[in-house]
Structures are given as C-alpha cells and as structure tokens.
C-alpha cells in the first residue's frame, strides 16, 4: 500500500512520505507520524496530542477559577455559586492586573497571573471555547515551544496595554487568545496564504465587535494581545527540526514556564500573608 505524501513543516509543500530532507526548501524533516509512538493521543489516550498543551492551560485556568470561587464564598460569607461573579478582592489576591499595585508596589507578576484568572463562569467558558479552538491549530503550525512563547508574550502585552488604558482590575485569557489570532494572521501574511489571513481576520473582527458591544470588556488588552502575538508569530517561523534555532525556542519556552511559576509563587505568598496572618 502506497503511503500518502505529507506536508513539509517548513515550506508546507507536499513531499514524499519517507523523505528526510525537503526537496523544495532543503529543510530537515522529522520522522513520519506513523513512526512516532502513539502520535494521536496523550495521557493514555485521554486527550488528543494536538490539544495537550492547550488542555494544560485550560486545566490551570479551571483550577484557579474554582479556587477564586471558593475564596469568593468565604469573603461574602455565603454558599458557593457556580454562576455567581468572582469577588474583586479574591481576584486581587490571586493576581489580577491592578495598575496601582504593579506600578507603586512593583508587583510585575500580575501582568502574568492576570491572564489565568476569570471573573465568572460565562467569562471562563467563553475564553475556554476560544482557546480550545485556537490552541491546537497554533501549536500545530508553530510547534509547542513557539506556541508557549506566543501565548505568554501576547498575554503580557495585552495587560501592559491595559495598564495605560485603565487603572481598574483586568483579568482573562482573551488577551492571549487574541495573540493566537494575531500569530495565525502573521503566518498567513508571511506565507502568502490569503485563506489563513481571511479566516483569522474574521475571528479578529468578531472579537473586536464583541468588545465594542459588550460593556466591561478590556479592549486594550485584546488589541495589545493581538499585536504581541502578531509580532512574535511573524518572526518566529515554523519548526525547523534538528536545527540550532529550535534549542533557542525551547529555552525561551522554558523561561516562559519559569516566569509563570515564579509569578504564581508571588501570588501565593500574598494570598498566604492575607489569609493566614
């Protein structure tokens, strides 16, 4: 049985299934998917491999949403309500973007932690739906390392823009989601794919329209996130397996994960000081 041709991860040309070097761009090619161990599923078949990193992010968001919901119940002295809004004090303690605290107290880590928090069930579910739909595609095109860098840079860029727009609290994964849209549009522009450009332009227009129609949406964070994702996506390129540049992206992704961990450590310190002293 003849093997179907596969797509070069560098130039997207169709090449021989067993080729080790692309005949069009001379890029090195990794092993075919059928030679990789269990390529389709992760965690013992529980989730698709293409969604693995996205699932990790969604799991962190869910855990933090549930934690802020429990703290809201304690602050307000009532029972837990799944569809009730999250108390502002709870969001501050967990690391919401607060311009005064960031500037006056040097709590820079809020620019990172804010992207993992949500103000209510509807807010969480909407962002989760967008991330689930976009995450796997962006990771497939850019690879896991670039995906993680794009995600964090876009989220931070969004909340930096929000700082200059409004001093009020701001949270949510939508800045990062807009960054993923920006990265795909950058890919479409650089690769000359009008199909990809137009497809994700529709996403961008939809989110912009939603931001103009619905009050309390942080449009500055959306725009900042989009610009951050577009910038990284335009210059990142696609994975070049076996080349030194991949080590640089892996290091950058490791730094991104480290910064997230450090940021939540600072948030934990603040939370423990308030609640247990």
C-alpha positions in Angstrom: 0.0 0.0 0.0 1.4 3.4 -1.1 2.0 5.9 1.7 0.3 9.3 1.3 2.6 12.3 0.8 3.0 14.6 3.8 3.5 18.3 4.3 6.9 19.9 4.9 6.7 21.7 8.3 8.9 24.5 6.9 7.5 25.4 3.5 4.2 23.4 3.6 5.0 21.7 0.3 3.8 18.1 -0.2 6.8 15.7 -0.2 7.5 12.0 -0.2 6.3 10.3 3.0 9.7 8.9 3.9 11.8 12.0 2.9 14.3 13.2 5.4 15.1 16.5 3.6 12.5 18.6 1.7 13.3 18.8 -2.0 11.8 22.3 -2.2 13.4 24.1 0.8 16.1 21.7 1.8 14.8 21.7 5.4 15.3 18.6 7.6 12.2 16.6 8.2 11.4 14.7 11.4 10.1 11.1 11.3 6.7 10.5 9.7 3.7 10.4 12.0 3.2 6.7 11.7 6.7 6.1 13.0 6.2 8.2 16.2 4.9 6.5 19.3 1.1 7.0 19.8 1.0 10.3 18.0 -2.7 10.9 18.2 -3.3 10.7 21.9 -1.7 11.7 25.2 -2.2 10.7 28.8 -3.0 7.1 28.0 -5.5 8.1 25.2 -7.4 10.6 27.4 -6.9 13.6 25.1 -5.6 14.3 21.6 -1.9 15.0 21.4 -2.6 18.2 19.4 -4.6 19.6 22.3 -2.2 18.6 25.1 -0.6 21.9 25.8 -4.0 23.7 25.4 -5.5 21.3 27.9 -2.8 22.0 30.4 -3.5 25.8 30.1 -7.3 25.2 30.4 -6.8 23.0 33.4 -4.8 25.7 35.2 -7.5 28.2 34.3 -10.2 25.9 35.7 -8.3 25.2 38.9 -7.8 28.9 39.5 -11.4 29.7 38.7 -12.6 27.1 41.2 -10.2 28.5 43.8 -11.3 32.1 43.3 -14.9 30.9 43.5 -14.3 29.2 46.9 -12.5 32.3 48.2 -15.4 34.5 47.0 -17.7 32.4 49.0 -15.6 32.8 52.1 -15.3 36.6 51.6 -19.0 37.1 51.1 -20.0 34.6 53.8 -22.3 32.6 51.5 -22.5 29.3 49.7 -20.6 28.5 46.5 -22.4 29.6 43.4 -21.1 28.3 40.1 -22.6 31.1 38.0 -22.0 33.9 40.5 -19.4 36.6 39.8 -16.0 36.4 41.4 -15.3 38.9 44.2 -12.9 41.6 43.2 -10.9 41.1 46.4 -10.4 37.5 45.6 -9.2 38.4 42.1 -6.7 40.9 43.6 -5.3 38.3 46.0 -4.9 35.7 43.2 -3.0 38.2 40.9 -5.4 40.4 38.9 -4.0 43.2 36.9 -4.1 46.3 39.2 -2.2 49.2 37.8 -1.5 50.8 41.2 -0.1 47.7 42.7 2.0 47.0 39.6 3.5 50.5 39.4 3.6 51.6 43.1 4.4 48.2 44.7 6.4 46.6 41.9 4.1 43.6 41.6 5.1 43.0 38.0 4.0 39.4 38.2 0.4 40.5 38.0 0.9 41.0 34.2 1.3 37.2 34.0 -1.1 35.9 36.6 -4.0 38.0 35.4 -4.1 36.0 32.1 -5.1 32.9 34.0 -8.0 34.3 36.0 -11.7 34.9 35.1 -14.5 36.9 36.6 -17.3 34.4 36.3 -18.5 31.1 34.7 -19.6 32.7 31.4 -16.3 34.6 31.2 -14.4 31.4 31.8 -16.4 29.3 29.4 -16.2 31.8 26.5 -12.4 32.1 26.8 -12.1 28.3 27.2 -14.0 27.7 24.0 -11.9 30.2 22.0 -8.6 28.8 23.4 -9.7 25.2 22.7 -10.5 26.0 19.1 -7.3 28.1 18.5 -4.7 26.4 20.7 -4.3 23.2 18.8 -4.0 24.9 15.4 -1.4 27.4 16.6 0.6 24.7 18.2 0.4 22.6 15.1 1.7 25.4 12.9 4.3 26.9 15.2 5.3 24.0 17.5 4.9 23.7 21.2 7.9 26.0 22.1 6.8 28.9 19.9 3.2 28.4 21.0 4.1 28.8 24.6 6.2 31.9 23.9 3.4 33.5 21.7 0.8 32.7 24.4 2.8 34.4 27.3 4.1 37.4 25.3 0.6 38.1 23.9 -1.0 37.9 27.4 1.6 40.2 29.0 1.4 42.6 26.1 -2.3 42.8 26.5 -2.2 43.7 30.2 0.6 46.2 29.6 -1.6 47.9 27.1 -4.5 47.7 29.6 -2.3 49.4 32.3 -2.1 52.5 30.1 -5.8 52.4 29.2 -7.4 51.9 32.6 -6.2 51.5 36.2 -9.0 49.2 37.1 -8.8 45.4 37.6 -8.5 43.4 34.5 -8.3 39.6 34.0 -8.8 36.8 31.5 -7.3 34.6 28.8 -8.7 36.7 26.0 -5.5 38.7 25.6 -3.6 35.5 24.9 -6.4 34.3 22.7 -6.2 37.4 20.6 -2.4 36.9 20.4 -3.0 33.4 18.9 -5.3 35.0 16.3 -2.6 37.6 15.6 0.1 34.9 15.3 -2.0 33.0 12.7 -2.7 36.1 10.7 1.1 36.8 10.8 1.7 33.3 9.5 -0.9 33.9 6.7 0.7 37.2 5.8 4.3 35.9 5.7 3.4 32.7 3.9 1.2 34.4 1.4 -1.8 32.4 2.4 -4.9 34.6 1.9 -7.1 31.8 3.1 -5.4 31.8 6.6 -5.3 35.6 6.7 -9.0 35.9 5.9 -10.1 33.1 8.2 -8.5 34.6 11.2 -9.4 38.1 10.2 -13.0 37.0 10.8 -12.0 35.9 14.3 -10.4 39.3 15.0 -13.4 41.3 13.7 -15.8 39.2 15.7 -13.8 39.7 19.0 -13.4 43.5 18.2 -17.2 43.8 17.6 -17.9 41.9 20.8 -15.7 44.2 22.7 -17.5 47.3 21.4 -20.9 45.9 22.1 -20.4 44.3 25.5 -19.6 46.6 28.4 -16.7 45.8 30.8 -14.6 44.1 28.1 -11.0 45.2 28.2 -10.4 46.2 24.5 -6.9 47.5 25.2 -5.9 44.0 26.4 -7.4 42.5 23.3 -5.5 44.9 21.0 -2.3 44.6 22.9 -2.5 40.8 22.9 -3.2 40.7 19.2 -0.2 43.0 18.4 2.1 40.9 20.7 1.0 37.7 19.1 1.3 39.1 15.6 4.9 40.3 16.2 6.1 37.0 17.6 4.2 35.0 15.1 5.6 37.0 12.2 9.3 36.5 13.1 9.0 33.1 14.8 8.7 31.0 11.6 7.7 27.3 11.7 9.7 24.5 13.5 13.0 23.6 11.8 13.6 20.2 13.4 17.3 19.4 14.0 18.5 23.0 13.7 20.1 25.1 16.4 17.3 27.6 16.3 15.0 25.0 17.9 17.2 24.9 21.1 16.7 28.7 21.4 12.9 28.4 21.2 12.9 25.5 23.7 15.0 27.7 26.1 12.6 30.6 25.6 9.6 28.3 26.3 11.4 27.1 29.4 11.9 30.7 30.6 8.2 31.4 29.9 7.1 28.4 32.1 9.6 29.5 34.8 8.2 33.1 34.8 4.6 31.8 35.2 5.7 29.5 38.1 7.5 32.4 39.8 4.6 34.7 39.3 2.1 32.3 41.0 4.6 31.8 43.8 4.4 35.6 44.5 0.7 35.4 44.3 0.7 32.5 46.7 2.9 34.5 49.1 0.5 37.5 49.0 -2.5 35.2 49.5 -1.0 33.3 52.4 0.0 36.6 54.1 -3.5 37.9 54.0 -5.4 34.8 54.8 -3.1 33.1 57.4 -1.7 36.1 59.4 
